[in-house]
Amino acid sequence: MIYLQLIFEYFKTGLFSFGGGYATIPFLYHLAENYDWFTTKQLSDMIAVASITPGPVGVNVATYSGFTTSGIFGALIATGALIFPSFIIAVIVAKLLAKFRENKYVQSAIYALKPAGCGLLAAVAIGLFRENVVQLWAYILFGLLFLMSLKVKKDPLVYLGLSGIIGLVLGGLKIL
C-alpha cells in the first residue's frame, strides 16, 4: 500500500509542480504534514542536502524522502513517479510546440502560472523558516547572509555553503 501512496503522491507532485525543482517543495511540505513519512524538520534537512548535491533539487528530495519512507525501492518509486509526468508532458509538448508556440492563451497561462508558483514557494519558505529558525544566532546568521547576498552578488551555493560551515562550527562548539 505504501508504494501506491508513494506513486500517487509523487506523480501528483511531478504533474503539478510547474517551474523547476524548488516548485516541488510546497507539495513535499504537504506530504510532511499529512503523512508520517518524514517531518518538516527532516524536509528542511533534505532540501539542504539536495541543494548541495548534483542534480535537480526536486528529484534529489524525492529520492531522499522516498528512501526514508521505504528504502531503496521507495527511492526508486518516488523518483520515477516524480519525473514521469514531466517526461510525458515534454514528449507531448515537443510534438505540439510548433503549432501552439504563438498562441496567446498558452502564453497567458504560462504568464499566470509563474507568480502562482512563486507564491507557493514563498509560503513554504516562510513556514520552514518559522519552524527551523528558533535561536537568536540563527536569526543573526540569516540577517547577515541576506544582507551579504544583496551587497555581494554571488552564486546562492556560496551562501548555502557558508551557512553550512558556520552551522558545523557552531554545532561543534555546542553553541547550537
C-alpha positions in Angstrom: 0.0 0.0 0.0 2.8 2.4 0.8 4.2 2.0 -2.7 0.8 3.0 -4.3 0.7 6.1 -2.0 4.3 7.0 -3.0 3.4 6.6 -6.7 0.2 8.7 -6.3 1.7 11.5 -4.2 4.9 11.9 -6.2 3.2 11.6 -9.5 0.8 14.3 -8.4 3.8 16.4 -7.3 5.6 15.9 -10.6 2.4 16.7 -12.5 1.5 19.9 -10.8 4.9 21.4 -9.7 5.5 23.8 -12.5 8.7 25.8 -12.6 11.6 23.6 -11.6 12.8 21.5 -8.6 12.1 24.1 -6.0 8.5 24.2 -7.1 8.1 20.6 -5.6 8.8 22.0 -2.1 5.2 23.0 -1.3 4.0 19.6 -2.3 6.7 17.9 -0.2 5.7 20.2 2.7 2.2 19.0 2.3 3.4 15.4 2.4 5.3 16.1 5.6 2.2 17.5 7.2 -0.2 14.7 6.1 1.9 11.5 6.2 4.3 10.2 8.8 6.9 9.6 6.1 9.1 12.5 7.2 8.8 15.6 9.4 9.1 19.2 8.2 12.4 19.3 10.1 13.6 16.3 8.0 12.3 18.1 4.9 14.5 21.1 5.7 17.5 18.8 6.0 16.6 17.1 2.8 16.3 20.4 1.0 19.7 21.5 2.4 21.4 18.2 1.3 19.6 18.2 -2.1 20.8 21.8 -2.7 24.4 20.9 -2.4 24.3 17.6 -4.3 24.4 17.3 -8.1 21.1 17.1 -9.9 17.7 18.8 -9.7 16.7 19.7 -6.1 13.1 18.3 -6.6 14.4 14.9 -7.8 17.0 14.7 -5.0 14.5 15.5 -2.4 12.0 12.9 -3.8 14.8 10.3 -3.9 15.8 11.1 -0.3 12.3 11.2 1.0 11.3 8.0 -0.8 14.4 6.3 0.7 13.5 7.5 4.2 9.9 6.3 3.7 10.6 2.9 2.2 14.2 2.2 1.5 15.8 1.9 -2.0 12.6 0.7 -3.7 10.8 3.7 -2.2 13.5 6.0 -3.5 13.2 4.5 -7.0 9.4 4.7 -6.9 9.3 8.3 -5.6 11.9 9.4 -8.2 10.2 7.6 -11.1 6.8 8.9 -10.1 8.1 12.4 -9.8 9.8 12.6 -13.2 7.3 10.5 -15.2 4.8 13.3 -15.7 7.5 15.7 -16.9 8.7 13.1 -19.3 5.2 12.5 -20.8 4.5 16.3 -20.9 7.8 17.0 -22.6 7.1 14.5 -25.3 3.6 15.9 -25.9 4.8 19.5 -25.8 7.6 18.7 -28.2 5.1 17.3 -30.7 2.7 20.3 -30.3 5.2 23.1 -29.8 5.3 24.4 -33.4 1.5 24.6 -33.5 0.9 26.4 -30.2 4.1 28.5 -29.8 2.5 31.8 -30.6 -0.9 31.0 -29.1 -2.0 33.9 -26.9 -3.9 31.6 -24.5 -0.8 29.4 -23.9 1.4 32.4 -23.3 -1.2 33.8 -20.9 -1.4 30.6 -19.0 2.4 30.4 -18.6 2.5 34.1 -17.6 -0.2 33.4 -14.9 1.5 30.2 -13.5 4.8 31.9 -12.7 3.6 34.2 -9.9 1.4 31.4 -8.5 4.5 29.1 -8.2 6.4 31.9 -6.6 3.6 32.5 -4.1 3.5 28.8 -3.2 7.3 28.7 -2.8 7.3 31.8 -0.6 4.5 30.4 1.7 6.5 27.2 2.2 9.7 29.1 2.8 8.1 31.3 5.5 6.6 28.1 7.1 10.0 26.4 7.1 11.7 29.5 8.4 9.3 29.8 11.3 9.8 26.2 12.3 13.5 25.9 11.9 15.0 29.3 12.8 14.3 29.3 16.5 17.5 30.6 18.1 19.0 34.1 18.2 22.2 33.1 16.4 20.1 31.7 13.5 18.3 35.0 13.1 21.6 36.8 13.1 23.1 34.4 10.6 20.1 34.7 8.3 20.2 38.5 8.5 23.9 38.7 7.8 23.8 36.3 4.9 20.7 38.0 3.5 22.4 41.4 3.6 25.6 39.9 2.1 23.6 38.4 -0.8 22.1 41.8 -1.5 25.5 43.6 -1.5 27.8 40.9 -2.9 26.3 39.1 -5.9 27.5 35.5 -5.6 26.0 32.2 -6.5 23.5 31.1 -3.9 25.5 28.0 -3.3 28.3 30.2 -1.8 25.9 31.4 0.8 24.5 27.9 1.4 28.0 26.6 1.8 29.0 29.4 4.1 25.9 28.9 6.3 26.7 25.1 6.4 30.2 25.8 7.5 29.1 28.2 10.2 26.5 25.7 11.4 29.1 23.0 11.6 31.5 25.2 13.6 28.7 26.4 16.0 27.5 22.8 16.3 31.0 21.6 17.1 31.3 24.3 19.7 27.9 23.2 21.2 26.5 26.7 20.7 23.6 25.3 18.9 
